[in-house]
Structures are given as C-alpha cells and as structure tokens.
Amino acid sequence: MVLCVEKSLDCEVGKKVKKWRLERGYTQKDLARKIGVKYWVILQYEKGNRRVPIERLYAITEALSISITDLIPVSNICLVDEE
C-alpha cells in the first residue's frame, strides 16, 4: 500500500480531481470514458500514485467543465520582493 504524502503535488492534484469528479456526480469509470483511459488510471491519479500528464489535465478539466487552475494546488510559499 502506498501512502499519500501530504506535500506531494501528485497527491494534491489527485485529491482535487476526485473532489471535482464527485461534485459533478461522475464515477471513476465515467470520467475515464470521457478522457479515453481505463478507470484504474483515474484511481491512480486520485491516490497520487501516478502523475497526470499536462495533456490529460486539460482533458480532465474539459470533461469536468472546470479551469485547470481548479486542479493546481496553491503554494504555501510567500514570494518576497527583495528590492
């Protein structure tokens, strides 16, 4: 069993995919059919066990009718202008 590390970008994106999928009322199979993959690929994305390629991120956002920014975690890092 692979545990999801909280700081893992793959895991955070996967959690957001799952959140939006459930919000839209889709099963993993529904979403998989819409983007042309097997359901277990969606499962792996949602668990953070597999990185979502950028092309697939766009397909997921289109299928879920969301923006790609809805899947990208906000960084906790503050950028400071050092002028």
DADAQUI-V107850 format. One line per field, one symbol per residue. phi: phi as a letter, one per 40 degrees, with the letter a starting at -180 (. if undefined). psi: psi as a letter, one per 40 degrees, with the letter a starting at -180 (. if undefined). burial: 1 if it has 9 or more other ideal C-beta (glycine too) atoms within 8 Angstrom, else 0. Layout:
phi = ???
psi = ???
burial = ???
This chain:
phi = .bcccdcccdcccdccdcdcccccgccccdcdccbgbcccccdccccgcacccdccdcccccccfbccccbccccccccbccc
psi = hhihhdehdddddddddddddddefiidddddddefiiddddddddeeehhhiddddddddddefiideeehihiehhhhhf.
burial = 00010001011111111101100001010111011000101111111101010001111110110001011000000000000
